[in-house]
Amino acid sequence: MSEFASKVVLITGAASGFGQATANAFAKKGASLSLVDKDEENLNKVTEQCKKAGASKVLAVVVDLRVEDNIVRAMNETIETFDRLDVLVNNAGITRVGSVEDAPMESFDLLFHVNVKAHFHFTQLAVPHLEKTKGIVINITSVAAETLFPGAIFYGMSKAALTYLTKSAALGLAGKGIRVNAVV
């Protein structure tokens, strides 16, 4: 039996890409999953994949992370369903093209809300639950945090902020027994 068979893992941005791959990997280990995404159709497909792959139980939570009440609802549904949280994977992320000269401020607000603020809020809400389980926060960041890519100013800035959040949370939460790491 895998060490994750009794664990509850919440994954944001679970309907595609890294989130989908992460969900399937934890499912194969027998974890219970709370999968969060705004794409209901793909989230339902990933939910079925995870059930077939061996997840103990799967909860699909369809939310738009730009709405703060949705973040609270996703965390509450997770705790109500599983009564615990062992791993938070902050994976959701978006990008928009733009440079210093032409990037619209709406893109700045959108990227920082989804790529940074939502991760901070999920982490903040998870702390009391992760403290009980001596859990883990995993932030999915990017090489764009430290490498310049033309036309990706807001994306790179948001990932640099997420890298800083990871380091700060790791320092601040270590005393509670909560590990915080980034995957680039």
Backbone bond lengths (Angstrom), bond angles and torsions (degrees), N, CA, C in turn:
res aa  C-N    CA-C-N  psi(-1)  N-CA   C-N-CA  omega(-1)  CA-C   N-CA-C  phi
1 M - - - 1.444 - - 1.530 109.80 -
2 S 1.311 116.31 135.54 1.464 122.69 -179.31 1.522 111.08 -72.32
3 E 1.329 115.69 150.45 1.464 120.38 175.95 1.524 111.28 -63.40
4 F 1.324 118.36 -18.33 1.463 121.59 -178.54 1.524 113.05 -91.47
5 A 1.323 118.41 -3.51 1.461 121.00 -178.28 1.525 112.58 -59.95
6 S 1.299 117.85 -27.24 1.464 120.54 179.48 1.527 112.28 -105.20
7 K 1.304 117.93 10.47 1.467 121.79 -175.38 1.523 111.89 -98.29
8 V 1.339 114.86 151.05 1.462 122.20 174.81 1.520 107.88 -112.35
9 V 1.323 115.46 127.21 1.458 122.33 -175.84 1.526 108.80 -123.06
10 L 1.329 116.98 124.37 1.459 122.68 174.61 1.523 107.28 -102.65
11 I 1.341 116.14 126.91 1.464 121.68 -177.55 1.525 109.02 -125.54
12 T 1.339 117.21 121.10 1.458 120.59 174.55 1.523 109.08 -89.30
13 G 1.316 115.58 152.40 1.459 119.74 -178.13 1.514 111.39 64.74
14 A 1.335 116.01 39.91 1.464 121.69 -170.83 1.523 114.76 -84.99
15 A 1.321 118.17 -5.24 1.465 120.02 -173.24 1.524 114.54 -83.23
16 S 1.340 117.83 -8.10 1.469 118.94 -178.64 1.522 109.99 -162.62
17 G 1.308 115.69 171.59 1.461 122.68 172.23 1.516 114.90 55.19
18 F 1.344 115.90 -136.05 1.463 121.22 -178.58 1.523 111.89 -59.83
19 G 1.332 116.85 -37.37 1.460 120.03 179.72 1.508 112.06 -62.25
20 Q 1.317 116.44 -44.42 1.466 121.50 177.63 1.525 110.47 -63.17
21 A 1.314 117.28 -45.74 1.467 121.06 179.81 1.527 110.94 -62.80
22 T 1.335 116.69 -40.28 1.459 121.11 179.05 1.524 110.50 -65.49
23 A 1.330 116.08 -43.49 1.467 120.64 178.73 1.527 110.69 -59.68
24 N 1.307 116.71 -45.06 1.471 120.16 -179.75 1.524 111.68 -66.30
25 A 1.323 116.89 -36.62 1.469 119.92 178.96 1.527 110.82 -65.33
26 F 1.332 117.41 -45.37 1.467 120.34 177.63 1.532 111.05 -67.35
27 A 1.331 117.51 -34.80 1.464 120.94 177.81 1.528 110.99 -61.22
28 K 1.317 116.21 -42.74 1.468 120.27 179.37 1.528 112.22 -63.26
29 K 1.337 116.09 -22.41 1.472 121.16 177.71 1.532 111.25 -89.26
30 G 1.353 116.78 -1.60 1.452 120.96 177.09 1.517 115.68 85.50
31 A 1.320 118.00 13.25 1.470 121.11 -179.60 1.521 110.99 -69.61
32 S 1.318 116.07 158.50 1.459 122.71 167.86 1.514 106.67 -89.10
33 L 1.336 115.94 139.01 1.456 119.88 -171.44 1.515 112.95 -124.91
34 S 1.320 115.65 138.20 1.451 123.07 167.23 1.515 105.40 -112.35
35 L 1.318 116.19 109.38 1.462 121.67 -175.27 1.516 109.62 -103.42
36 V 1.323 116.48 124.15 1.457 122.82 -173.01 1.526 109.58 -119.06
37 D 1.333 115.94 128.65 1.468 120.36 176.82 1.522 108.07 -168.19
38 K 1.319 116.55 162.02 1.466 120.22 176.90 1.531 111.83 -91.05
39 D 1.324 118.12 -15.90 1.464 123.15 -178.04 1.532 109.57 -87.66
40 E 1.320 115.85 90.40 1.469 121.27 -173.62 1.528 112.80 -59.92
41 E 1.311 117.34 -43.40 1.462 120.80 -177.60 1.535 111.29 -61.07
42 N 1.339 116.95 -51.21 1.466 119.34 179.71 1.517 112.02 -69.46
43 L 1.329 117.40 -33.81 1.457 120.16 178.00 1.522 110.88 -62.60
44 N 1.324 116.67 -39.48 1.472 119.63 177.11 1.527 111.33 -64.91
45 K 1.321 117.11 -37.79 1.471 120.65 177.17 1.528 110.77 -64.07
46 V 1.334 117.01 -44.79 1.462 121.28 179.96 1.531 109.92 -65.58
47 T 1.315 116.55 -38.31 1.473 120.72 177.37 1.521 110.08 -57.94
48 E 1.314 117.30 -46.33 1.475 120.90 179.22 1.532 111.08 -65.64
49 Q 1.337 117.32 -40.59 1.469 120.73 176.92 1.525 110.06 -57.90
50 C 1.318 116.46 -44.50 1.462 121.28 -176.58 1.520 111.66 -67.70
51 K 1.324 116.62 -37.65 1.466 120.01 176.55 1.527 110.04 -62.25
52 K 1.321 115.86 -44.34 1.470 120.93 179.78 1.528 111.85 -67.60
53 A 1.342 116.19 -30.64 1.470 120.87 -177.75 1.524 112.76 -77.71
54 G 1.350 117.11 -13.62 1.458 118.71 176.32 1.517 117.26 119.03
55 A 1.336 117.35 10.80 1.470 119.18 177.66 1.522 109.31 -61.05
56 S 1.323 116.54 140.76 1.463 120.74 178.41 1.520 110.87 -62.55
57 K 1.329 116.69 -46.39 1.458 123.36 179.62 1.514 106.88 -156.01
58 V 1.340 116.81 147.21 1.460 120.32 -179.24 1.528 109.74 -132.35
59 L 1.316 115.04 128.26 1.458 123.32 174.04 1.516 107.50 -111.79
60 A 1.322 117.30 127.65 1.465 121.50 175.09 1.523 107.98 -104.98
61 V 1.336 116.67 125.95 1.458 121.97 -179.60 1.529 107.65 -121.12
62 V 1.322 115.90 110.91 1.458 121.29 -178.97 1.524 108.14 -89.56
63 V 1.332 116.06 113.77 1.462 121.49 -179.74 1.519 110.95 -146.04
64 D 1.309 114.52 153.71 1.455 122.52 171.10 1.526 105.80 -100.42
65 L 1.317 118.01 115.79 1.459 122.25 -174.72 1.524 113.84 -70.81
66 R 1.322 117.44 -3.63 1.467 119.31 174.49 1.525 110.91 -76.25
67 V 1.331 116.56 -13.82 1.465 121.64 -178.89 1.525 107.92 -104.28
68 E 1.327 116.83 112.72 1.465 120.85 -173.94 1.519 113.25 -60.08
69 D 1.335 117.72 -36.60 1.468 120.00 178.05 1.530 111.21 -60.83
70 N 1.331 116.88 -29.73 1.470 120.22 178.36 1.522 111.31 -67.27
71 I 1.319 117.01 -34.56 1.464 120.72 178.53 1.520 109.28 -66.32
72 V 1.315 116.17 -44.19 1.468 120.82 177.25 1.528 109.66 -62.22
73 R 1.334 116.97 -43.47 1.473 120.71 179.57 1.529 111.24 -61.85
74 A 1.319 117.20 -42.62 1.467 120.46 -179.83 1.525 111.02 -62.35
75 M 1.338 116.57 -43.38 1.467 119.29 178.57 1.528 110.52 -66.63
76 N 1.322 117.00 -43.69 1.463 119.80 -179.97 1.522 112.06 -62.10
77 E 1.329 117.60 -42.93 1.467 120.67 178.40 1.523 111.16 -63.15
78 T 1.317 116.21 -37.44 1.465 120.24 178.25 1.525 110.47 -62.86
79 I 1.319 117.05 -49.46 1.464 120.94 -177.70 1.530 110.66 -68.64
80 E 1.328 117.60 -39.36 1.466 120.22 177.78 1.525 111.52 -63.37
81 T 1.319 117.07 -36.42 1.465 121.25 -178.15 1.524 112.23 -77.26
82 F 1.325 117.22 -42.95 1.467 120.34 -171.57 1.532 114.42 -110.26
83 D 1.310 116.79 -16.22 1.463 122.97 179.69 1.527 113.40 64.06
84 R 1.318 116.93 22.31 1.461 121.20 177.96 1.524 109.56 -173.26
85 L 1.326 115.36 167.93 1.460 122.38 172.59 1.515 107.60 -147.45
86 D 1.319 116.41 129.06 1.460 121.73 -179.34 1.524 113.07 -110.51
87 V 1.327 116.76 -33.60 1.468 121.09 -177.22 1.527 108.92 -140.24
88 L 1.323 115.55 130.46 1.466 122.18 172.10 1.514 107.30 -112.26
89 V 1.331 116.23 122.09 1.458 121.13 176.08 1.530 107.80 -110.85
90 N 1.325 115.85 105.64 1.463 122.27 177.17 1.519 107.90 -86.15
91 N 1.319 115.64 94.37 1.453 120.89 -174.96 1.524 113.20 -112.28
92 A 1.313 118.56 -27.66 1.466 120.82 -174.43 1.512 110.57 -51.67
93 G 1.304 115.58 138.09 1.453 119.96 179.33 1.515 111.23 -166.85
94 I 1.317 115.21 149.40 1.456 121.07 178.51 1.521 108.61 -135.75
95 T 1.310 115.72 166.03 1.461 120.24 176.83 1.521 109.52 -140.20
96 R 1.284 116.22 156.00 1.457 124.41 173.55 1.520 106.75 -141.07
97 V 1.314 116.06 148.67 1.456 121.23 -178.90 1.524 109.43 -87.42
98 G 1.319 115.17 139.22 1.461 119.53 175.78 1.516 110.54 172.08
99 S 1.317 115.01 157.64 1.465 121.68 179.16 1.526 108.97 -122.82
100 V 1.312 116.72 178.38 1.462 121.07 178.83 1.532 110.22 -54.68
101 E 1.320 117.20 -37.90 1.464 120.78 -176.11 1.523 114.13 -75.20
102 D 1.329 117.65 -30.74 1.465 117.19 -168.40 1.538 116.31 -132.53
103 A 1.307 119.04 0.14 1.468 119.88 -178.08 1.525 110.19 -70.46
104 P 1.332 117.38 124.29 1.473 119.72 -179.36 1.531 111.56 -71.34
105 M 1.308 116.52 142.40 1.461 121.01 -179.40 1.525 111.95 -62.32
106 E 1.321 117.87 -24.98 1.463 120.18 175.53 1.535 109.92 -61.51
107 S 1.315 116.65 -35.56 1.468 120.57 177.96 1.522 110.91 -67.64
108 F 1.329 116.56 -39.17 1.463 120.53 176.53 1.527 109.59 -58.10
109 D 1.323 116.44 -51.82 1.467 120.76 -179.23 1.520 111.38 -59.37
110 L 1.313 117.10 -45.01 1.461 121.64 -178.41 1.529 111.49 -62.90
111 L 1.327 117.60 -49.72 1.456 120.94 -177.83 1.521 112.26 -65.45
112 F 1.316 117.06 -41.39 1.465 118.19 179.27 1.518 111.82 -70.76
113 H 1.315 116.68 -31.15 1.466 118.30 177.77 1.526 110.87 -67.61
114 V 1.322 117.17 -49.26 1.471 121.00 -176.78 1.526 111.73 -77.61
115 N 1.324 117.91 -45.04 1.466 121.17 -172.17 1.526 114.65 -82.55
116 V 1.323 117.34 -18.91 1.467 119.75 -176.75 1.532 111.55 -126.44
117 K 1.309 116.41 -60.00 1.467 120.10 -174.24 1.528 112.25 -60.09
118 A 1.320 117.83 -43.80 1.464 120.46 179.34 1.530 110.84 -62.39
119 H 1.334 117.31 -39.91 1.470 120.30 179.05 1.522 110.81 -66.23
120 F 1.332 115.68 -42.21 1.460 119.43 177.47 1.525 110.28 -60.66
121 H 1.341 116.37 -46.09 1.464 120.68 -177.68 1.532 111.13 -64.14
122 F 1.329 117.61 -45.05 1.469 120.02 176.85 1.527 110.89 -58.85
123 T 1.328 115.98 -43.78 1.466 119.93 -179.63 1.517 110.09 -62.54
124 Q 1.303 116.48 -46.25 1.463 121.20 -179.88 1.532 110.97 -58.82
125 L 1.324 116.85 -45.16 1.467 121.19 179.36 1.525 112.38 -67.85
126 A 1.321 116.92 -29.03 1.464 121.44 -176.91 1.523 113.53 -79.37
127 V 1.319 117.68 -23.38 1.468 121.11 -172.67 1.533 113.96 -49.96
128 P 1.332 120.67 -51.46 1.470 118.28 -177.12 1.532 112.68 -62.39
129 H 1.316 116.69 -31.46 1.469 120.97 -179.66 1.524 111.24 -77.83
130 L 1.324 116.05 -41.69 1.464 120.26 178.98 1.526 111.68 -69.71
131 E 1.316 116.98 -29.06 1.461 119.89 177.00 1.532 110.39 -63.72
132 K 1.320 116.44 -37.85 1.467 120.73 179.33 1.527 111.75 -66.48
133 T 1.318 117.21 -35.63 1.469 121.73 -175.21 1.528 113.14 -100.29
134 K 1.345 116.09 -1.01 1.474 120.89 -173.04 1.530 108.79 53.94
135 G 1.329 113.31 51.98 1.453 121.47 -171.35 1.510 116.02 -83.38
136 I 1.327 112.95 -167.76 1.460 122.22 -170.61 1.527 110.06 -133.83
137 V 1.323 116.46 140.05 1.462 122.75 168.33 1.524 106.94 -112.96
138 I 1.318 115.65 129.38 1.463 121.20 176.66 1.524 107.47 -120.33
139 N 1.313 116.93 117.63 1.459 122.20 177.07 1.516 109.08 -101.46
140 I 1.330 115.84 125.55 1.461 120.18 177.42 1.531 106.83 -88.91
141 T 1.302 115.28 113.33 1.464 120.69 -178.43 1.535 108.57 -112.34
142 S 1.290 117.89 -151.15 1.459 120.13 -173.54 1.524 110.35 -157.10
143 V 1.317 115.63 156.16 1.457 119.84 173.00 1.525 110.10 -63.85
144 A 1.332 116.40 -17.27 1.466 120.45 178.39 1.525 111.50 -65.50
145 A 1.328 117.88 -13.46 1.459 120.39 176.72 1.525 111.23 -66.77
146 E 1.334 116.84 -26.57 1.460 120.28 -176.49 1.523 114.08 -129.86
147 T 1.311 117.10 -2.32 1.459 121.63 -179.46 1.517 108.65 -120.79
148 L 1.303 116.50 133.96 1.457 120.23 -178.51 1.521 111.30 -80.32
149 F 1.329 115.71 132.84 1.458 122.79 175.30 1.521 107.68 -127.09
150 P 1.331 117.57 122.85 1.464 119.76 -179.93 1.532 111.00 -55.82
151 G 1.319 116.28 135.54 1.456 120.88 176.10 1.520 114.82 79.78
152 A 1.326 118.24 7.72 1.471 120.97 -177.24 1.522 111.57 -122.60
153 I 1.321 116.75 36.73 1.460 119.40 -172.99 1.529 112.75 -59.90
154 F 1.330 118.15 -48.11 1.457 119.12 -177.04 1.525 111.95 -72.24
155 Y 1.321 116.28 -35.45 1.468 119.62 177.51 1.532 109.92 -62.49
156 G 1.318 116.94 -49.06 1.465 120.79 179.54 1.518 111.99 -61.85
157 M 1.319 116.78 -41.69 1.459 120.46 178.10 1.537 110.67 -62.82
158 S 1.324 116.50 -42.00 1.469 119.21 -178.81 1.522 111.25 -67.21
159 K 1.317 117.39 -36.98 1.467 119.94 179.34 1.533 111.06 -73.09
160 A 1.330 117.39 -31.54 1.465 119.78 173.86 1.527 109.69 -65.63
161 A 1.320 116.70 -40.00 1.465 120.36 177.34 1.530 110.16 -64.54
162 L 1.321 117.91 -39.00 1.462 120.98 178.48 1.527 111.02 -66.59
163 T 1.309 117.13 -36.20 1.465 120.64 175.67 1.528 109.91 -63.25
164 Y 1.319 116.93 -43.03 1.465 120.41 177.63 1.530 110.61 -64.52
165 L 1.330 117.00 -42.52 1.464 120.98 176.82 1.525 110.21 -57.41
166 T 1.309 117.11 -42.67 1.466 121.37 -179.86 1.518 110.90 -60.34
167 K 1.322 116.38 -48.86 1.470 120.24 -178.80 1.523 111.27 -64.24
168 S 1.315 116.55 -43.30 1.453 120.91 -178.79 1.530 111.07 -66.34
169 A 1.317 116.88 -43.73 1.466 120.49 178.87 1.524 111.13 -66.51
170 A 1.314 117.26 -38.01 1.471 120.16 178.18 1.521 110.14 -59.88
171 L 1.315 116.40 -44.53 1.457 120.84 178.56 1.526 111.30 -66.39
172 G 1.324 116.30 -45.90 1.451 120.90 -175.77 1.519 115.26 -72.24
173 L 1.330 117.53 -29.06 1.462 120.53 -174.82 1.527 114.00 -101.44
174 A 1.321 117.77 -6.49 1.472 120.99 -178.75 1.530 111.24 -57.47
175 G 1.315 116.92 -39.21 1.457 120.84 -179.73 1.511 113.55 -65.52
176 K 1.319 117.52 -18.46 1.465 122.53 177.14 1.527 111.45 -92.58
177 G 1.339 116.08 -0.17 1.460 119.75 -179.04 1.514 113.92 81.94
178 I 1.327 116.82 16.00 1.463 121.54 -179.93 1.524 109.15 -102.43
179 R 1.328 115.82 123.97 1.467 120.21 177.07 1.517 109.62 -91.41
180 V 1.324 117.25 139.24 1.455 122.63 178.80 1.521 107.42 -129.51
181 N 1.331 115.16 123.94 1.458 121.02 -177.79 1.522 110.30 -135.53
182 A 1.319 115.01 161.95 1.463 121.15 174.31 1.513 108.86 -117.32
183 V 1.311 114.78 145.33 1.455 121.97 171.17 1.519 105.54 -115.82
184 V 1.314 116.10 125.46 1.451 121.27 -177.16 1.516 109.41 -97.11
